[in-house]
Amino acid sequence: MSGDSNLIDELKKKRDELRLQLHLGAREAEDEWETLMQDWDKFLSRAQFEKTADEVGEAAKELGLKMKEAYDRMKKS
């Protein structure tokens, strides 16, 4: 019986160690997830800014072309 008791005690110890490792691993995964989500938010923000900057640049280009056309018309008049 002593052998069975030792086996049970050893299995309990291993189980508790694994439970702790899982808990620590889960916490580490949560921390990494939070970091990834912060990076994701930064990425989206930059992507939106670049999209907006591109749109502004395109609008400025269109405005410049319209102004050039208007100046050319005025010059011909």
TORGUDREN-683805 format. One line per 8 residues: number of its first residue (from 0); for each residue x, y, z of N, C-alpha, C, O, CB. Coordinates in pm, 1 decimal, padded with zeros to 6 digits. Glycine has a CB too. Layout:
residues N
NUM> X/Y/Z/X/Y/Z/X/Y/Z/X/Y/Z/X/Y/Z  ... $
***
This chain:
residues 77
0> 00081.1/-00119.8/00000.0/00000.0/00000.0/00000.0/00085.0/00125.7/00000.0/00046.5/00228.1/-00056.3/-00092.0/00000.1/00118.7  00200.2/00116.9/00063.2/00288.6/00231.6/00071.5/00328.8/00278.6/-00067.2/00339.7/00398.4/-00093.2/00411.9/00198.0/00153.8  00351.0/00181.0/-00157.0/00385.5/00214.8/-00294.5/00273.3/00288.3/-00363.5/00297.3/00382.4/-00439.2/00420.6/00090.4/-00372.2  00149.0/00245.6/-00337.8/00033.0/00312.3/-00397.0/00019.3/00454.6/-00344.1/-00012.7/00547.7/-00417.9/-00095.0/00232.7/-00368.3  00044.3/00468.6/-00214.8/00035.1/00600.2/-00151.3/00139.6/00695.5/-00209.9/00111.4/00812.3/-00236.3/00053.6/00587.8/00001.5  00260.8/00642.8/-00229.4/00367.0/00725.0/-00287.7/00332.4/00764.5/-00431.0/00357.9/00877.6/-00472.6/00501.3/00650.1/-00284.4  00274.7/00671.5/-00506.0/00235.2/00699.2/-00643.9/00127.1/00806.4/-00647.9/00131.5/00898.9/-00729.1/00185.6/00571.1/-00712.9  00030.2/00791.8/-00558.4/-00078.0/00890.4/-00551.6/-00022.3/01028.0/-00514.6/-00059.7/01128.6/-00574.8/-00185.5/00846.4/-00448.9 $
8> 00067.1/01032.2/-00415.7/00126.9/01158.9/-00375.1/00207.4/01221.0/-00489.7/00202.1/01341.9/-00512.4/00216.6/01138.3/-00252.3  00281.4/01136.8/-00560.8/00361.0/01185.6/-00673.1/00271.2/01238.3/-00784.8/00300.2/01342.1/-00844.2/00452.0/01074.2/-00726.4  00163.3/01167.5/-00813.1/00069.1/01211.8/-00916.6/00001.0/01342.8/-00877.1/-00018.2/01430.7/-00961.2/-00036.8/01103.4/-00942.4  -00035.6/01356.1/-00749.1/-00095.7/01480.8/-00701.0/00001.4/01597.5/-00718.0/-00036.1/01706.6/-00761.0/-00137.3/01467.4/-00553.1  00129.0/01570.5/-00682.5/00230.5/01675.0/-00695.2/00247.0/01715.9/-00841.1/00252.0/01835.0/-00871.6/00365.2/01627.2/-00637.6  00255.3/01619.5/-00930.4/00268.9/01649.0/-01073.4/00145.9/01723.5/-01124.7/00157.0/01817.9/-01202.9/00289.8/01519.0/-01153.9  00027.5/01679.2/-01079.1/-00096.5/01746.1/-01119.4/-00095.2/01892.3/-01076.0/-00130.3/01980.5/-01154.4/-00219.0/01674.1/-01059.4  -00054.8/01918.4/-00951.7/-00050.0/02054.9/-00899.7/00053.0/02139.4/-00975.2/00030.0/02257.0/-01003.1/-00017.4/02053.6/-00749.8 $
16> 00167.2/02077.1/-01007.9/00268.8/02149.4/-01084.6/00216.1/02186.3/-01223.6/00237.4/02297.8/-01271.3/00397.1/02064.5/-01097.1  00148.3/02093.2/-01286.9/00092.1/02120.1/-01419.5/-00016.0/02227.7/-01413.6/-00024.2/02314.0/-01501.0/00034.4/01991.6/-01479.7  -00098.4/02221.2/-01309.6/-00202.8/02322.1/-01292.3/-00140.2/02460.9/-01280.2/-00187.9/02557.2/-01340.3/-00289.1/02290.7/-01167.7  -00032.5/02469.9/-01201.6/00037.9/02597.3/-01185.0/00098.1/02642.9/-01317.3/00088.3/02760.2/-01353.2/00148.1/02584.9/-01077.9  00160.6/02550.1/-01390.1/00218.7/02585.3/-01518.5/00112.5/02632.7/-01616.9/00134.4/02727.7/-01692.1/00293.7/02467.0/-01576.2  -00002.7/02566.1/-01615.9/-00113.3/02608.6/-01702.1/-00161.3/02748.1/-01664.4/-00187.7/02831.5/-01751.0/-00229.5/02508.8/-01693.4  -00172.0/02771.8/-01536.1/-00215.9/02903.3/-01489.1/-00115.8/03011.0/-01531.2/-00153.9/03116.3/-01582.3/-00233.2/02903.1/-01335.5  00012.2/02982.7/-01509.1/00115.3/03079.6/-01546.5/00120.2/03097.3/-01697.6/00138.4/03208.3/-01747.6/00252.6/03035.2/-01493.9 $
24> 00103.8/02987.4/-01769.4/00101.8/02994.3/-01915.5/-00017.0/03073.2/-01965.4/-00005.8/03150.0/-02061.0/00099.7/02855.0/-01975.4  -00131.4/03054.5/-01900.6/-00251.3/03128.7/-01939.8/-00230.3/03277.9/-01914.6/-00269.5/03361.3/-01996.2/-00375.8/03077.3/-01862.5  -00169.2/03310.5/-01802.8/-00143.1/03451.7/-01770.5/-00045.3/03511.7/-01872.3/-00062.2/03624.5/-01918.7/-00086.1/03465.6/-01625.9  00056.2/03433.4/-01905.0/00153.9/03479.8/-02004.2/00086.4/03499.0/-02140.4/00114.5/03595.9/-02211.0/00271.6/03379.2/-02016.1  -00001.9/03407.1/-02176.3/-00075.2/03418.7/-02302.5/-00165.6/03542.0/-02301.0/-00176.4/03612.1/-02401.6/-00158.6/03291.5/-02328.5  -00230.6/03568.8/-02187.6/-00315.3/03687.4/-02175.6/-00232.7/03814.4/-02192.1/-00275.0/03908.0/-02259.9/-00387.8/03688.5/-02040.0  -00115.1/03817.8/-02130.4/-00027.2/03934.5/-02143.0/00014.4/03954.5/-02288.2/00013.8/04066.2/-02339.9/00097.6/03918.7/-02053.5  00050.5/03844.3/-02352.8/00090.6/03853.9/-02493.2/-00026.4/03899.3/-02579.7/-00008.9/03978.5/-02672.3/00144.3/03718.8/-02543.4 $
32> -00146.2/03848.7/-02549.1/-00266.6/03888.6/-02622.4/-00290.6/04038.6/-02607.8/-00320.4/04107.0/-02705.7/-00389.5/03809.7/-02572.1  -00277.7/04089.2/-02486.1/-00297.4/04232.4/-02462.5/-00198.0/04315.0/-02544.1/-00234.3/04416.9/-02602.8/-00283.0/04264.8/-02312.6  -00073.0/04270.4/-02547.2/00028.6/04340.5/-02625.5/-00008.1/04337.0/-02773.3/00002.5/04438.1/-02842.8/00168.1/04277.9/-02603.0  -00051.1/04221.1/-02821.0/-00090.8/04209.9/-02960.8/-00209.3/04300.4/-02993.0/-00213.6/04361.3/-03099.9/-00125.2/04065.5/-02994.1  -00304.8/04309.6/-02901.9/-00421.6/04394.2/-02925.2/-00382.3/04542.4/-02927.8/-00438.4/04620.0/-03005.2/-00528.0/04369.2/-02816.8  -00287.6/04581.0/-02844.6/-00238.2/04719.0/-02847.9/-00169.6/04747.3/-02981.0/-00189.0/04852.9/-03041.2/-00140.8/04745.1/-02730.6  -00088.8/04651.0/-03025.9/-00023.1/04666.4/-03156.0/-00125.3/04672.2/-03268.3/-00108.2/04748.3/-03363.5/00075.1/04551.4/-03180.5  -00231.6/04592.7/-03258.4/-00338.2/04592.0/-03358.5/-00406.4/04728.9/-03364.9/-00430.7/04782.2/-03473.2/-00441.9/04481.9/-03326.5 $
40> -00436.6/04784.6/-03248.3/-00500.3/04916.1/-03244.2/-00410.7/05022.4/-03307.8/-00458.5/05109.0/-03381.1/-00533.7/04954.8/-03099.3  -00279.8/05015.3/-03279.2/-00185.7/05109.3/-03340.0/-00183.1/05092.0/-03491.4/-00182.1/05189.5/-03566.4/-00044.5/05090.0/-03281.7  -00182.0/04966.7/-03534.8/-00180.6/04937.9/-03677.2/-00304.0/04995.7/-03745.5/-00293.2/05061.6/-03848.9/-00172.5/04787.4/-03701.1  -00421.6/04970.9/-03687.5/-00544.5/05023.2/-03746.2/-00544.5/05175.3/-03749.7/-00587.9/05236.1/-03847.6/-00665.3/04973.2/-03668.7  -00496.4/05235.2/-03644.0/-00490.1/05380.3/-03637.3/-00400.3/05435.5/-03747.5/-00436.1/05530.8/-03816.7/-00439.8/05425.4/-03499.9  -00283.1/05374.0/-03762.7/-00190.6/05418.4/-03867.8/-00249.1/05394.0/-04005.4/-00238.1/05478.8/-04093.9/-00055.8/05346.8/-03855.0  -00310.8/05279.4/-04023.7/-00370.5/05247.3/-04153.2/-00479.9/05348.0/-04187.0/-00490.2/05392.7/-04301.2/-00427.6/05103.9/-04152.9  -00561.4/05383.7/-04088.1/-00667.5/05481.5/-04110.3/-00607.4/05617.8/-04141.3/-00656.3/05689.0/-04229.0/-00760.3/05490.2/-03987.7 $
48> -00501.0/05654.6/-04069.4/-00435.0/05782.6/-04094.0/-00378.0/05786.5/-04234.4/-00393.2/05886.0/-04305.3/-00324.1/05807.2/-03991.0  -00311.4/05677.0/-04275.4/-00254.2/05672.8/-04409.7/-00363.4/05678.9/-04515.1/-00347.8/05744.9/-04617.8/-00169.9/05546.6/-04428.4  -00474.1/05609.8/-04489.5/-00586.6/05613.8/-04583.0/-00638.5/05756.9/-04592.1/-00663.5/05807.9/-04701.3/-00700.1/05516.3/-04538.5  -00654.2/05819.9/-04478.6/-00702.2/05957.6/-04476.2/-00602.5/06048.9/-04546.8/-00641.8/06136.4/-04623.9/-00725.5/06004.7/-04331.2  -00473.5/06028.6/-04520.5/-00370.7/06110.3/-04585.3/-00373.7/06089.2/-04736.1/-00360.2/06184.5/-04812.8/-00230.8/06076.7/-04529.4  -00391.3/05964.0/-04778.8/-00400.9/05935.9/-04922.1/-00523.4/06003.6/-04982.1/-00516.6/06060.4/-05091.0/-00406.6/05784.4/-04947.1  -00635.6/05997.3/-04910.4/-00757.7/06060.9/-04958.9/-00739.9/06211.5/-04967.6/-00783.6/06274.1/-05064.2/-00876.1/06026.8/-04867.9  -00675.8/06269.8/-04867.0/-00650.7/06414.4/-04868.2/-00558.1/06448.3/-04984.1/-00579.7/06546.4/-05055.3/-00589.1/06461.9/-04733.2 $
56> -00455.1/06367.0/-05002.4/-00361.8/06389.2/-05113.2/-00432.5/06381.1/-05246.8/-00407.7/06463.3/-05335.1/-00248.1/06288.1/-05108.6  -00520.6/06282.9/-05263.1/-00596.5/06267.8/-05387.7/-00690.4/06385.9/-05408.0/-00703.3/06437.3/-05519.2/-00676.4/06136.1/-05387.0  -00755.4/06428.6/-05301.1/-00844.7/06544.3/-05311.4/-00765.8/06669.5/-05347.5/-00811.8/06751.0/-05427.6/-00921.2/06565.8/-05179.4  -00647.6/06685.4/-05289.1/-00564.3/06801.4/-05321.1/-00520.3/06797.0/-05467.3/-00517.3/06899.7/-05535.0/-00441.0/06806.8/-05228.3  -00487.0/06679.5/-05514.5/-00447.3/06664.2/-05654.6/-00562.6/06702.2/-05746.7/-00543.6/06775.6/-05843.6/-00401.5/06519.7/-05682.9  -00682.3/06652.0/-05716.2/-00799.8/06685.5/-05796.8/-00826.6/06835.0/-05794.3/-00856.8/06894.5/-05897.8/-00922.8/06609.3/-05746.9  -00815.9/06896.4/-05676.6/-00836.9/07040.3/-05664.8/-00734.1/07116.2/-05747.5/-00767.5/07213.5/-05815.2/-00829.7/07084.1/-05517.8  -00609.2/07071.6/-05742.0/-00503.7/07135.1/-05821.4/-00533.2/07127.4/-05969.7/-00515.5/07225.7/-06041.6/-00369.4/07070.4/-05792.5 $
64> -00578.0/07012.2/-06016.2/-00612.6/06997.1/-06158.3/-00729.3/07087.7/-06196.8/-00727.8/07149.8/-06303.1/-00647.6/06850.6/-06189.8  -00829.6/07095.0/-06110.8/-00944.4/07181.9/-06138.5/-00901.6/07327.9/-06143.4/-00946.8/07404.2/-06228.7/-01053.8/07162.6/-06032.2  -00813.4/07365.8/-06050.5/-00766.0/07504.8/-06049.9/-00685.1/07533.9/-06175.3/-00698.8/07641.5/-06233.5/-00681.2/07533.0/-05924.2  -00601.1/07440.4/-06218.1/-00523.1/07459.2/-06339.8/-00615.7/07476.8/-06459.4/-00596.0/07566.4/-06541.5/-00428.1/07340.3/-06362.4  -00717.7/07390.1/-06468.7/-00814.8/07400.5/-06578.1/-00885.6/07535.8/-06573.9/-00905.8/07599.6/-06677.2/-00918.2/07285.7/-06570.4  -00923.0/07578.5/-06453.7/-00990.9/07707.4/-06440.2/-00898.0/07821.3/-06481.0/-00941.2/07912.8/-06551.1/-01040.1/07727.8/-06295.6  -00772.4/07818.1/-06439.2/-00675.9/07921.5/-06478.6/-00657.4/07923.0/-06630.0/-00653.1/08029.0/-06692.6/-00540.2/07898.6/-06408.8  -00646.6/07802.1/-06687.9/-00630.2/07792.9/-06833.3/-00751.5/07853.4/-06904.0/-00736.0/07926.0/-07002.1/-00610.3/07645.6/-06877.1 $
72> -00871.0/07824.2/-06855.3/-00993.0/07882.3/-06916.2/-00991.9/08033.6/-06902.3/-01023.7/08106.5/-06996.3/-01121.3/07823.9/-06850.4  -00954.6/08079.5/-06782.8/-00953.3/08224.2/-06759.3/-00850.1/08292.1/-06849.6/-00874.0/08401.6/-06900.6/-00922.9/08254.8/-06610.5  -00736.6/08227.2/-06868.8/-00632.2/08284.6/-06952.1/-00679.1/08295.5/-07096.5/-00648.7/08393.2/-07164.9/-00504.6/08200.8/-06943.6  -00753.0/08195.3/-07142.7/-00805.7/08195.7/-07279.9/-00914.0/08301.4/-07298.5/-00932.3/08354.0/-07408.3/-00861.4/08058.0/-07315.5  -00984.5/08331.5/-07192.1/-01092.8/08429.4/-07200.2/-01029.6/08562.1/-07215.1/-01099.4/08663.1/-07224.1/-01186.3/08425.6/-07076.8 $
***
